Amino acid sequence: MTSEQDVVGNLAALSEAQLLPCPWCESTCLHLQHTDTRWFVECHELLCLADGPTRPTKKEAITAWNTRAEAAEAQVARLKALVKELADDLEAEVQDRWGYDERLAHKLKRDMDVVVRARGELEEPSQ
C-alpha cells in the first residue's frame, strides 16, 4: 500500500527537467504552474508565453505538454501529405484542361502556384 507521503514525494520528484521544449518557440524556459485544482505547463519565453493543457495532477500536466509536442509534429506531417496530394491533383487538372478552357486553366495554374508555395513553406519555413 502506498502512503500519502510516498505519493507526495513521487509528485515532487517530477520536475521541469522532464518537459520537452515548447512546441511553438522551442524554449526550455518552462515552469509547472497550478491553481487550486489544476496543473499546467507554461512557457516563460517572453515572445511566446504559451500555456499547456490543464490537468488535475502534476504528472498528467507534464504528460499532456509532452504529448502535445508529438501531436503537433504528427499534424504537420499529415498537413504536408494533404498539401502534396492537393498539389498533385491540381497539377493533373491543369495539364488535362490547359488547352480546353483557357480561363479555367489560368485559374487552376494560379491555384497550383499557391499550393506549390505552401508546399515549399512546409518543407523549408521562412525565418
MMTF fields as JSON, N, C-alpha, C and O atoms, coordinates in Angstrom:
{
  "mmtfVersion": "1.0.0",
  "mmtfProducer": "UNKNOWN",
  "numBonds": 507,
  "numAtoms": 508,
  "numGroups": 127,
  "numChains": 1,
  "numModels": 1,
  "chainsPerModel": [1],
  "groupsPerChain": [127],
  "chainIdList": ["A"],
  "bondAtomList": [4, 2, 8, 6, 12, 10, 16, 14, 20, 18, 24, 22, 28, 26, 32, 30, 36, 34, 40, 38, 44, 42, 48, 46, 52, 50, 56, 54, 60, 58, 64, 62, 68, 66, 72, 70, 76, 74, 80, 78, 84, 82, 88, 86, 92, 90, 96, 94, 100, 98, 104, 102, 108, 106, 112, 110, 116, 114, 120, 118, 124, 122, 128, 126, 132, 130, 136, 134, 140, 138, 144, 142, 148, 146, 152, 150, 156, 154, 160, 158, 164, 162, 168, 166, 172, 170, 176, 174, 180, 178, 184, 182, 188, 186, 192, 190, 196, 194, 200, 198, 204, 202, 208, 206, 212, 210, 216, 214, 220, 218, 224, 222, 228, 226, 232, 230, 236, 234, 240, 238, 244, 242, 248, 246, 252, 250, 256, 254, 260, 258, 264, 262, 268, 266, 272, 270, 276, 274, 280, 278, 284, 282, 288, 286, 292, 290, 296, 294, 300, 298, 304, 302, 308, 306, 312, 310, 316, 314, 320, 318, 324, 322, 328, 326, 332, 330, 336, 334, 340, 338, 344, 342, 348, 346, 352, 350, 356, 354, 360, 358, 364, 362, 368, 366, 372, 370, 376, 374, 380, 378, 384, 382, 388, 386, 392, 390, 396, 394, 400, 398, 404, 402, 408, 406, 412, 410, 416, 414, 420, 418, 424, 422, 428, 426, 432, 430, 436, 434, 440, 438, 444, 442, 448, 446, 452, 450, 456, 454, 460, 458, 464, 462, 468, 466, 472, 470, 476, 474, 480, 478, 484, 482, 488, 486, 492, 490, 496, 494, 500, 498, 504, 502],
  "bondOrderList": [1, 1, 1, 1, 1, 1, 1, 1, 1, 1, 1, 1, 1, 1, 1, 1, 1, 1, 1, 1, 1, 1, 1, 1, 1, 1, 1, 1, 1, 1, 1, 1, 1, 1, 1, 1, 1, 1, 1, 1, 1, 1, 1, 1, 1, 1, 1, 1, 1, 1, 1, 1, 1, 1, 1, 1, 1, 1, 1, 1, 1, 1, 1, 1, 1, 1, 1, 1, 1, 1, 1, 1, 1, 1, 1, 1, 1, 1, 1, 1, 1, 1, 1, 1, 1, 1, 1, 1, 1, 1, 1, 1, 1, 1, 1, 1, 1, 1, 1, 1, 1, 1, 1, 1, 1, 1, 1, 1, 1, 1, 1, 1, 1, 1, 1, 1, 1, 1, 1, 1, 1, 1, 1, 1, 1, 1],
  "groupList": [{"groupName": "MET", "atomNameList": ["N", "CA", "C", "O"], "elementList": ["N", "C", "C", "O"], "formalChargeList": [0, 0, 0, 0], "bondAtomList": [1, 0, 2, 1, 3, 2], "bondOrderList": [1, 1, 2], "singleLetterCode": "M", "chemCompType": "L-PEPTIDE LINKING"}, {"groupName": "THR", "atomNameList": ["N", "CA", "C", "O"], "elementList": ["N", "C", "C", "O"], "formalChargeList": [0, 0, 0, 0], "bondAtomList": [1, 0, 2, 1, 3, 2], "bondOrderList": [1, 1, 2], "singleLetterCode": "T", "chemCompType": "L-PEPTIDE LINKING"}, {"groupName": "SER", "atomNameList": ["N", "CA", "C", "O"], "elementList": ["N", "C", "C", "O"], "formalChargeList": [0, 0, 0, 0], "bondAtomList": [1, 0, 2, 1, 3, 2], "bondOrderList": [1, 1, 2], "singleLetterCode": "S", "chemCompType": "L-PEPTIDE LINKING"}, {"groupName": "GLU", "atomNameList": ["N", "CA", "C", "O"], "elementList": ["N", "C", "C", "O"], "formalChargeList": [0, 0, 0, 0], "bondAtomList": [1, 0, 2, 1, 3, 2], "bondOrderList": [1, 1, 2], "singleLetterCode": "E", "chemCompType": "L-PEPTIDE LINKING"}, {"groupName": "GLN", "atomNameList": ["N", "CA", "C", "O"], "elementList": ["N", "C", "C", "O"], "formalChargeList": [0, 0, 0, 0], "bondAtomList": [1, 0, 2, 1, 3, 2], "bondOrderList": [1, 1, 2], "singleLetterCode": "Q", "chemCompType": "L-PEPTIDE LINKING"}, {"groupName": "ASP", "atomNameList": ["N", "CA", "C", "O"], "elementList": ["N", "C", "C", "O"], "formalChargeList": [0, 0, 0, 0], "bondAtomList": [1, 0, 2, 1, 3, 2], "bondOrderList": [1, 1, 2], "singleLetterCode": "D", "chemCompType": "L-PEPTIDE LINKING"}, {"groupName": "VAL", "atomNameList": ["N", "CA", "C", "O"], "elementList": ["N", "C", "C", "O"], "formalChargeList": [0, 0, 0, 0], "bondAtomList": [1, 0, 2, 1, 3, 2], "bondOrderList": [1, 1, 2], "singleLetterCode": "V", "chemCompType": "L-PEPTIDE LINKING"}, {"groupName": "GLY", "atomNameList": ["N", "CA", "C", "O"], "elementList": ["N", "C", "C", "O"], "formalChargeList": [0, 0, 0, 0], "bondAtomList": [1, 0, 2, 1, 3, 2], "bondOrderList": [1, 1, 2], "singleLetterCode": "G", "chemCompType": "PEPTIDE LINKING"}, {"groupName": "ASN", "atomNameList": ["N", "CA", "C", "O"], "elementList": ["N", "C", "C", "O"], "formalChargeList": [0, 0, 0, 0], "bondAtomList": [1, 0, 2, 1, 3, 2], "bondOrderList": [1, 1, 2], "singleLetterCode": "N", "chemCompType": "L-PEPTIDE LINKING"}, {"groupName": "LEU", "atomNameList": ["N", "CA", "C", "O"], "elementList": ["N", "C", "C", "O"], "formalChargeList": [0, 0, 0, 0], "bondAtomList": [1, 0, 2, 1, 3, 2], "bondOrderList": [1, 1, 2], "singleLetterCode": "L", "chemCompType": "L-PEPTIDE LINKING"}, {"groupName": "ALA", "atomNameList": ["N", "CA", "C", "O"], "elementList": ["N", "C", "C", "O"], "formalChargeList": [0, 0, 0, 0], "bondAtomList": [1, 0, 2, 1, 3, 2], "bondOrderList": [1, 1, 2], "singleLetterCode": "A", "chemCompType": "L-PEPTIDE LINKING"}, {"groupName": "PRO", "atomNameList": ["N", "CA", "C", "O"], "elementList": ["N", "C", "C", "O"], "formalChargeList": [0, 0, 0, 0], "bondAtomList": [1, 0, 2, 1, 3, 2], "bondOrderList": [1, 1, 2], "singleLetterCode": "P", "chemCompType": "L-PEPTIDE LINKING"}, {"groupName": "CYS", "atomNameList": ["N", "CA", "C", "O"], "elementList": ["N", "C", "C", "O"], "formalChargeList": [0, 0, 0, 0], "bondAtomList": [1, 0, 2, 1, 3, 2], "bondOrderList": [1, 1, 2], "singleLetterCode": "C", "chemCompType": "L-PEPTIDE LINKING"}, {"groupName": "TRP", "atomNameList": ["N", "CA", "C", "O"], "elementList": ["N", "C", "C", "O"], "formalChargeList": [0, 0, 0, 0], "bondAtomList": [1, 0, 2, 1, 3, 2], "bondOrderList": [1, 1, 2], "singleLetterCode": "W", "chemCompType": "L-PEPTIDE LINKING"}, {"groupName": "HIS", "atomNameList": ["N", "CA", "C", "O"], "elementList": ["N", "C", "C", "O"], "formalChargeList": [0, 0, 0, 0], "bondAtomList": [1, 0, 2, 1, 3, 2], "bondOrderList": [1, 1, 2], "singleLetterCode": "H", "chemCompType": "L-PEPTIDE LINKING"}, {"groupName": "ARG", "atomNameList": ["N", "CA", "C", "O"], "elementList": ["N", "C", "C", "O"], "formalChargeList": [0, 0, 0, 0], "bondAtomList": [1, 0, 2, 1, 3, 2], "bondOrderList": [1, 1, 2], "singleLetterCode": "R", "chemCompType": "L-PEPTIDE LINKING"}, {"groupName": "PHE", "atomNameList": ["N", "CA", "C", "O"], "elementList": ["N", "C", "C", "O"], "formalChargeList": [0, 0, 0, 0], "bondAtomList": [1, 0, 2, 1, 3, 2], "bondOrderList": [1, 1, 2], "singleLetterCode": "F", "chemCompType": "L-PEPTIDE LINKING"}, {"groupName": "LYS", "atomNameList": ["N", "CA", "C", "O"], "elementList": ["N", "C", "C", "O"], "formalChargeList": [0, 0, 0, 0], "bondAtomList": [1, 0, 2, 1, 3, 2], "bondOrderList": [1, 1, 2], "singleLetterCode": "K", "chemCompType": "L-PEPTIDE LINKING"}, {"groupName": "ILE", "atomNameList": ["N", "CA", "C", "O"], "elementList": ["N", "C", "C", "O"], "formalChargeList": [0, 0, 0, 0], "bondAtomList": [1, 0, 2, 1, 3, 2], "bondOrderList": [1, 1, 2], "singleLetterCode": "I", "chemCompType": "L-PEPTIDE LINKING"}, {"groupName": "TYR", "atomNameList": ["N", "CA", "C", "O"], "elementList": ["N", "C", "C", "O"], "formalChargeList": [0, 0, 0, 0], "bondAtomList": [1, 0, 2, 1, 3, 2], "bondOrderList": [1, 1, 2], "singleLetterCode": "Y", "chemCompType": "L-PEPTIDE LINKING"}],
  "groupTypeList": [0, 1, 2, 3, 4, 5, 6, 6, 7, 8, 9, 10, 10, 9, 2, 3, 10, 4, 9, 9, 11, 12, 11, 13, 12, 3, 2, 1, 12, 9, 14, 9, 4, 14, 1, 5, 1, 15, 13, 16, 6, 3, 12, 14, 3, 9, 9, 12, 9, 10, 5, 7, 11, 1, 15, 11, 1, 17, 17, 3, 10, 18, 1, 10, 13, 8, 1, 15, 10, 3, 10, 10, 3, 10, 4, 6, 10, 15, 9, 17, 10, 9, 6, 17, 3, 9, 10, 5, 5, 9, 3, 10, 3, 6, 4, 5, 15, 13, 7, 19, 5, 3, 15, 9, 10, 14, 17, 9, 17, 15, 5, 0, 5, 6, 6, 6, 15, 10, 15, 7, 3, 9, 3, 3, 11, 2, 4],
  "groupIdList": [1, 2, 3, 4, 5, 6, 7, 8, 9, 10, 11, 12, 13, 14, 15, 16, 17, 18, 19, 20, 21, 22, 23, 24, 25, 26, 27, 28, 29, 30, 31, 32, 33, 34, 35, 36, 37, 38, 39, 40, 41, 42, 43, 44, 45, 46, 47, 48, 49, 50, 51, 52, 53, 54, 55, 56, 57, 58, 59, 60, 61, 62, 63, 64, 65, 66, 67, 68, 69, 70, 71, 72, 73, 74, 75, 76, 77, 78, 79, 80, 81, 82, 83, 84, 85, 86, 87, 88, 89, 90, 91, 92, 93, 94, 95, 96, 97, 98, 99, 100, 101, 102, 103, 104, 105, 106, 107, 108, 109, 110, 111, 112, 113, 114, 115, 116, 117, 118, 119, 120, 121, 122, 123, 124, 125, 126, 127],
  "secStructList": [7, 7, 7, 2, 2, 2, 2, 2, 2, 2, 2, 2, 2, 7, 7, 4, 4, 4, 7, 7, 7, 7, 6, 6, 6, 7, 7, 7, 7, 3, 3, 3, 3, 3, 7, 1, 1, 7, 3, 3, 3, 3, 3, 7, 7, 6, 6, 6, 7, 7, 5, 7, 7, 7, 5, 1, 1, 2, 2, 2, 2, 2, 2, 2, 2, 2, 2, 2, 2, 2, 2, 2, 2, 2, 2, 2, 2, 2, 2, 2, 2, 2, 2, 2, 2, 2, 2, 2, 2, 2, 2, 2, 2, 2, 2, 2, 2, 6, 6, 6, 7, 2, 2, 2, 2, 2, 2, 2, 2, 2, 2, 2, 2, 2, 2, 2, 2, 2, 2, 2, 2, 2, 2, 1, 7, 7, 7],
  "xCoordList": [0.852, 0.0, 0.895, 1.872, 0.564, 1.353, 0.824, -0.376, 1.726, 1.302, 1.156, 1.715, 0.396, 0.198, 1.529, 1.751, 2.41, 3.721, 4.542, 5.246, 4.454, 5.161, 4.635, 5.413, 3.328, 2.721, 3.179, 3.553, 3.149, 3.589, 5.062, 5.455, 5.875, 7.3, 7.53, 8.395, 6.767, 6.892, 6.482, 7.126, 5.422, 4.993, 6.036, 6.279, 6.645, 7.673, 8.884, 9.601, 9.115, 10.265, 10.086, 11.065, 8.831, 8.601, 9.033, 8.621, 9.848, 10.372, 10.331, 10.0, 10.673, 10.729, 11.725, 11.615, 12.705, 13.703, 13.062, 13.664, 11.863, 11.184, 10.368, 9.792, 10.311, 9.477, 10.201, 11.374, 9.493, 10.032, 9.983, 9.175, 10.832, 10.811, 9.435, 8.627, 9.195, 7.927, 7.726, 8.634, 6.541, 6.313, 6.214, 6.29, 6.047, 5.929, 7.25, 7.596, 7.99, 9.223, 10.484, 11.594, 10.325, 11.417, 12.206, 13.3, 11.651, 12.308, 12.254, 11.334, 13.258, 13.253, 13.006, 13.141, 12.648, 12.326, 10.856, 9.985, 10.609, 9.26, 9.069, 10.005, 7.849, 7.557, 6.207, 5.262, 6.135, 4.855, 4.126, 4.693, 2.885, 2.062, 0.84, 0.471, 0.229, -1.005, -1.962, -1.571, -3.233, -4.295, -4.716, -3.992, -5.837, -6.299, -6.53, -6.34, -6.942, -7.333, -6.669, -6.842, -5.917, -5.372, -3.892, -3.4, -3.189, -1.782, -1.653, -2.468, -0.637, -0.347, 1.101, 1.736, 1.611, 2.973, 2.872, 1.986, 3.79, 3.796, 5.185, 6.191, 5.231, 6.488, 6.77, 5.903, 7.965, 8.312, 9.174, 9.78, 9.23, 9.912, 9.074, 7.878, 9.676, 8.945, 8.025, 6.903, 8.472, 7.659, 6.697, 5.989, 6.656, 5.789, 4.697, 3.518, 5.103, 4.189, 3.032, 1.915, 3.301, 2.274, 1.933, 2.787, 0.685, 0.229, -0.156, -0.749, 0.176, -0.24, -1.639, -2.236, -2.15, -3.467, -3.46, -2.462, -4.571, -4.662, -5.095, -5.916, -4.522, -4.82, -4.918, -4.386, -5.59, -5.77, -4.497, -4.411, -3.514, -2.279, -1.065, -1.113, 0.013, 1.28, 1.767, 2.191, 1.701, 2.165, 1.355, 1.925, 0.044, -0.807, -0.522, -0.584, -0.211, 0.124, 1.417, 1.515, 2.407, 3.671, 3.422, 3.922, 2.657, 2.347, 1.596, 1.9, 0.62, -0.154, 0.743, 0.615, 1.641, 2.572, 3.473, 3.618, 4.068, 4.992, 4.276, 4.835, 3.075, 2.309, 1.891, 1.872, 1.561, 1.127, 2.224, 1.942, 3.469, 4.576, 4.651, 4.861, 4.481, 4.497, 3.296, 3.416, 2.145, 0.932, 1.083, 0.599, 1.746, 1.956, 2.821, 2.548, 3.865, 4.726, 3.938, 4.107, 3.082, 2.26, 1.269, 1.011, 0.716, -0.224, 0.476, -0.085, 1.67, 2.433, 2.684, 2.568, 3.024, 3.262, 1.986, 2.039, 0.838, -0.435, -0.746, -1.213, -0.492, -0.752, 0.154, -0.286, 1.406, 2.319, 1.803, 1.846, 1.317, 0.782, -0.446, -0.607, -1.312, -2.51, -2.158, -2.749, -1.196, -0.772, -0.17, -0.427, 0.625, 1.211, 0.109, 0.149, -0.87, -1.978, -2.751, -3.093, -3.026, -3.732, -2.911, -3.451, -1.613, -0.744, -0.713, -0.783, -0.608, -0.595, -1.907, -1.904, -3.035, -4.352, -4.505, -4.99, -4.088, -4.196, -3.304, -3.699, -2.109, -1.192, -1.795, -1.726, -2.377, -3.007, -4.186, -4.389, -4.959, -6.111, -5.659, -6.26, -4.598, -4.067, -3.606, -3.907, -2.889, -2.39, -3.537, -3.48, -4.581, -5.728, -6.528, -7.054, -6.629, -7.528, -6.804, -7.459, -5.504, -4.755, -5.282, -5.495, -5.492, -5.963, -7.471, -7.994, -8.181, -9.63, -10.363, -11.217, -10.051, -10.713, -9.632, -9.149, -9.27, -8.145, -8.353, -7.415, -9.569, -9.826, -9.689, -9.079, -10.255, -10.155, -8.704, -8.232, -8.016, -6.612, -5.789, -4.915, -6.065, -5.345, -5.62, -4.697, -6.883, -7.236, -6.573, -6.02, -6.627, -6.002, -4.495, -3.896, -3.892, -2.445, -2.113, -1.13, -2.934, -2.719, -2.876, -2.078, -3.909, -4.106, -2.925, -2.468, -2.453, -1.317, -0.08, 0.662, 0.136, 1.272, 1.187, 2.201, -0.023, -0.214, 0.113, 0.788, -0.368, -0.116, 1.378, 1.914, 2.037, 3.475, 4.23, 5.157, 3.841, 4.49, 4.221, 5.109, 2.98, 2.649, 3.463, 3.97, 3.591, 4.389, 5.846, 6.463, 6.386, 7.745, 7.893, 8.914, 6.896, 6.931, 6.917, 7.593, 6.154, 6.113, 7.451, 7.878, 8.102, 9.376, 10.528, 11.424, 10.508, 11.57, 10.938, 10.876, 10.465, 9.808, 10.712, 11.913, 10.122, 10.9, 11.172, 10.388, 12.259, 12.656, 12.132, 12.362],
  "yCoordList": [-1.184, 0.0, 1.245, 1.313, 2.196, 3.416, 4.46, 4.729, 5.04, 6.067, 7.407, 7.623, 8.289, 9.623, 10.354, 11.107, 10.137, 10.784, 10.309, 11.107, 9.004, 8.485, 9.124, 9.484, 9.265, 9.864, 11.302, 11.726, 12.057, 13.461, 13.53, 14.396, 12.643, 12.618, 12.292, 12.894, 11.341, 10.987, 12.147, 12.406, 12.842, 14.001, 15.106, 15.78, 15.29, 16.326, 15.996, 16.895, 14.702, 14.297, 14.661, 14.799, 14.816, 15.255, 16.707, 17.544, 17.008, 18.376, 18.896, 18.173, 20.162, 20.791, 20.097, 20.214, 19.368, 18.67, 17.607, 17.204, 17.143, 16.12, 16.693, 15.939, 17.994, 18.635, 18.746, 19.113, 18.427, 18.665, 20.165, 20.873, 20.661, 22.102, 22.542, 21.726, 23.824, 24.401, 24.074, 24.285, 23.559, 23.212, 24.432, 24.283, 25.632, 26.827, 27.561, 27.993, 27.705, 28.513, 27.705, 28.221, 26.455, 25.546, 25.955, 25.444, 26.867, 27.277, 26.15, 25.331, 26.135, 25.201, 25.944, 25.373, 27.208, 28.021, 27.76, 28.597, 26.598, 26.124, 25.947, 25.606, 26.183, 26.037, 25.369, 25.619, 24.523, 23.929, 24.93, 25.463, 25.177, 26.111, 25.353, 24.312, 25.882, 25.249, 26.268, 27.305, 25.921, 26.682, 25.843, 24.929, 26.13, 25.335, 23.876, 22.983, 23.635, 22.264, 21.741, 20.567, 22.561, 22.146, 22.486, 23.423, 21.689, 21.911, 22.187, 21.711, 22.951, 23.188, 23.623, 24.063, 23.493, 23.928, 25.275, 25.503, 26.153, 27.487, 27.779, 27.559, 28.279, 28.706, 30.129, 30.997, 30.37, 31.701, 32.487, 33.493, 32.032, 32.798, 34.046, 33.939, 35.21, 36.477, 36.624, 37.111, 36.217, 36.396, 35.236, 35.241, 34.252, 33.086, 33.016, 33.22, 32.727, 32.64, 31.655, 31.903, 30.544, 29.526, 28.793, 28.596, 28.4, 27.561, 26.207, 26.101, 25.177, 23.832, 23.537, 24.348, 22.374, 21.979, 21.804, 21.373, 22.139, 21.961, 20.543, 19.947, 20.019, 18.657, 18.638, 19.529, 17.637, 17.598, 17.277, 17.6, 16.65, 16.329, 16.873, 17.161, 17.001, 17.47, 16.516, 16.945, 15.225, 14.213, 14.268, 14.183, 14.408, 14.493, 15.76, 15.738, 16.857, 18.104, 17.942, 18.416, 17.267, 17.012, 16.128, 16.403, 15.074, 14.153, 14.882, 14.696, 15.708, 16.451, 17.403, 17.508, 18.092, 19.01, 18.247, 18.641, 17.172, 16.404, 15.717, 15.621, 15.246, 14.583, 15.586, 15.263, 16.787, 17.808, 18.134, 18.361, 18.161, 18.43, 17.33, 17.614, 16.083, 14.971, 15.043, 14.757, 15.42, 15.533, 16.642, 16.501, 17.739, 18.831, 18.373, 18.724, 17.589, 17.067, 16.143, 16.187, 15.311, 14.4, 15.182, 14.811, 16.26, 17.08, 17.756, 17.822, 18.247, 18.862, 17.834, 18.153, 16.611, 15.554, 15.271, 15.101, 15.221, 14.998, 16.161, 15.944, 17.394, 18.568, 18.579, 18.938, 18.192, 18.112, 17.106, 17.362, 15.969, 14.948, 15.473, 15.218, 16.203, 16.76, 17.819, 17.854, 18.683, 19.711, 19.051, 19.488, 18.007, 17.298, 16.686, 16.787, 16.052, 15.446, 16.5, 16.285, 17.636, 18.722, 19.263, 19.507, 19.452, 19.954, 18.978, 19.396, 17.696, 16.694, 16.694, 16.611, 16.787, 16.826, 18.074, 17.998, 19.218, 20.459, 20.423, 20.868, 19.891, 19.802, 18.929, 19.282, 17.803, 16.927, 17.629, 17.491, 18.38, 19.103, 20.178, 20.345, 20.906, 21.937, 21.307, 21.821, 20.215, 19.551, 19.026, 19.112, 18.481, 17.945, 19.033, 18.804, 20.212, 21.248, 22.437, 23.403, 22.398, 23.565, 24.074, 25.278, 23.215, 23.66, 23.683, 24.159, 23.179, 23.031, 24.326, 24.759, 24.949, 26.185, 27.108, 26.904, 28.098, 28.954, 29.663, 29.759, 30.163, 30.854, 29.888, 30.219, 28.71, 27.713, 27.283, 27.131, 27.092, 26.69, 27.758, 27.426, 29.036, 30.123, 30.111, 30.271, 29.924, 29.864, 28.663, 28.786, 27.52, 26.33, 26.515, 26.08, 27.155, 27.411, 28.331, 28.111, 29.359, 30.273, 29.529, 29.716, 28.688, 27.884, 26.95, 26.766, 26.377, 25.461, 26.198, 25.66, 27.404, 28.189, 28.44, 28.386, 28.716, 28.933, 27.655, 27.698, 26.533, 25.263, 24.924, 24.439, 25.169, 24.894, 25.765, 25.289, 27.031, 27.898, 27.397, 27.422, 26.938, 26.401, 25.15, 24.98, 24.278, 23.069, 23.445, 22.86, 24.416, 24.861, 25.445, 25.234, 26.169, 26.746, 25.653, 25.768, 24.601, 23.494, 22.759, 22.306, 22.647, 21.939, 22.793, 22.286, 24.063, 24.992, 26.282, 27.265, 26.314, 27.526, 28.741, 28.656, 29.876, 31.122, 31.595, 31.336, 32.27, 32.729, 34.104, 34.652],
  "zCoordList": [0.0, 0.0, 0.0, 0.746, -0.817, -0.927, 0.045, 0.092, 0.817, 1.767, 1.049, -0.026, 1.671, 1.102, 0.993, 0.045, 1.955, 1.936, 0.731, 0.112, 0.39, -0.778, -2.056, -2.94, -2.154, -3.341, -3.498, -4.591, -2.397, -2.445, -2.825, -3.606, -2.29, -2.627, -4.082, -4.718, -4.632, -6.05, -6.944, -7.961, -6.576, -7.368, -7.32, -8.321, -6.17, -6.038, -6.898, -7.337, -7.141, -7.949, -9.421, -10.154, -9.851, -11.232, -11.348, -10.545, -12.325, -12.419, -13.837, -14.777, -13.972, -15.284, -16.202, -17.423, -15.636, -16.454, -17.34, -18.336, -17.007, -17.786, -18.936, -19.72, -19.044, -20.058, -21.396, -21.452, -22.458, -23.798, -24.074, -23.473, -24.973, -25.301, -25.804, -26.249, -25.723, -26.178, -27.661, -28.464, -28.036, -29.441, -30.36, -31.58, -29.803, -30.639, -30.794, -31.894, -29.7, -29.793, -29.485, -29.614, -29.084, -28.754, -27.505, -27.261, -26.729, -25.488, -24.458, -24.448, -23.604, -22.481, -21.164, -20.081, -21.274, -20.097, -19.728, -19.963, -19.155, -18.871, -17.374, -16.65, -16.923, -15.496, -15.311, -16.06, -14.307, -13.918, -13.038, -12.085, -13.36, -12.596, -12.088, -12.631, -11.055, -10.588, -9.996, -9.461, -10.12, -9.463, -8.261, -7.867, -7.694, -6.557, -6.93, -6.105, -8.179, -8.556, -9.817, -10.143, -10.541, -11.833, -11.94, -11.311, -12.765, -13.093, -14.584, -15.375, -14.975, -16.389, -16.536, -15.577, -17.754, -18.068, -18.767, -19.591, -18.424, -19.018, -19.572, -18.898, -20.808, -21.409, -20.942, -21.038, -20.443, -19.953, -20.936, -20.567, -22.177, -23.226, -23.477, -23.746, -23.394, -23.426, -24.634, -24.493, -25.807, -27.006, -27.261, -28.268, -26.378, -26.571, -25.506, -25.794, -24.286, -23.139, -23.346, -22.892, -24.029, -24.273, -22.98, -22.116, -22.865, -21.763, -22.3, -23.373, -21.561, -21.933, -21.413, -20.706, -21.769, -21.286, -19.765, -19.186, -19.132, -17.681, -17.358, -18.054, -16.286, -15.842, -14.321, -13.659, -13.758, -12.303, -11.514, -10.33, -12.153, -11.434, -12.175, -13.371, -11.43, -11.987, -13.077, -14.15, -12.785, -13.743, -15.038, -16.126, -14.934, -16.128, -16.94, -18.169, -16.256, -16.953, -17.756, -18.888, -17.162, -17.866, -19.077, -20.168, -18.886, -19.991, -21.104, -22.282, -20.737, -21.745, -22.53, -23.75, -21.846, -22.523, -23.489, -24.647, -23.025, -23.855, -25.013, -26.106, -24.802, -25.862, -26.925, -28.113, -26.511, -27.459, -28.454, -29.631, -28.004, -28.925, -29.986, -31.166, -29.566, -30.519, -31.453, -32.644, -30.92, -31.736, -32.78, -33.903, -32.423, -33.369, -34.54, -35.688, -34.255, -35.319, -36.24, -37.458, -35.665, -36.466, -37.327, -38.472, -36.778, -37.542, -38.719, -39.813, -38.514, -39.609, -40.71, -41.894, -40.33, -41.327, -42.124, -43.342, -41.436, -42.147, -43.086, -44.204, -42.642, -43.485, -44.711, -45.804, -44.539, -45.686, -46.706, -47.909, -46.234, -47.142, -47.879, -49.072, -47.181, -47.825, -48.862, -49.942, -48.539, -49.492, -50.729, -51.851, -50.534, -51.676, -52.538, -53.764, -51.9, -52.649, -53.432, -54.595, -52.799, -53.474, -54.639, -55.718, -54.428, -55.489, -56.663, -57.819, -56.375, -57.444, -58.218, -59.447, -57.502, -58.159, -59.027, -60.156, -58.494, -59.264, -60.504, -61.581, -60.336, -61.465, -62.575, -63.753, -62.2, -63.182, -63.854, -65.061, -63.075, -63.615, -64.602, -65.663, -64.251, -65.15, -66.456, -67.534, -66.369, -67.574, -68.439, -69.666, -67.799, -68.544, -69.244, -70.333, -68.642, -69.161, -69.795, -70.188, -69.905, -70.381, -71.72, -71.868, -72.678, -73.976, -74.108, -75.116, -73.112, -73.2, -72.87, -73.644, -71.748, -71.314, -70.749, -69.635, -71.509, -71.148, -69.806, -69.015, -69.536, -68.25, -67.069, -66.052, -67.217, -66.157, -65.963, -64.837, -67.067, -66.989, -66.26, -65.459, -66.535, -65.866, -64.364, -63.565, -63.973, -62.556, -61.888, -60.795, -62.533, -61.957, -61.824, -60.84, -62.804, -62.755, -61.584, -60.876, -61.381, -60.258, -58.919, -58.001, -58.821, -57.612, -57.382, -56.254, -58.45, -58.354, -57.831, -57.009, -58.296, -57.822, -56.318, -55.621, -55.814, -54.375, -53.599, -52.571, -54.098, -53.415, -53.436, -52.44, -54.533, -54.618, -53.61, -52.954, -53.485, -52.493, -51.071, -50.218, -50.822, -49.498, -49.212, -48.103, -50.192, -50.007, -49.694, -48.803, -50.426, -50.158, -48.76, -48.106, -48.301, -46.959, -45.898, -44.876, -46.137, -45.175, -45.123, -44.061, -46.269, -46.325, -45.807, -45.132, -46.115, -45.734, -45.206, -45.944, -43.952, -43.44, -43.523, -43.266, -43.886, -43.934, -42.512, -41.598, -42.341, -40.988, -40.718, -39.64]
}
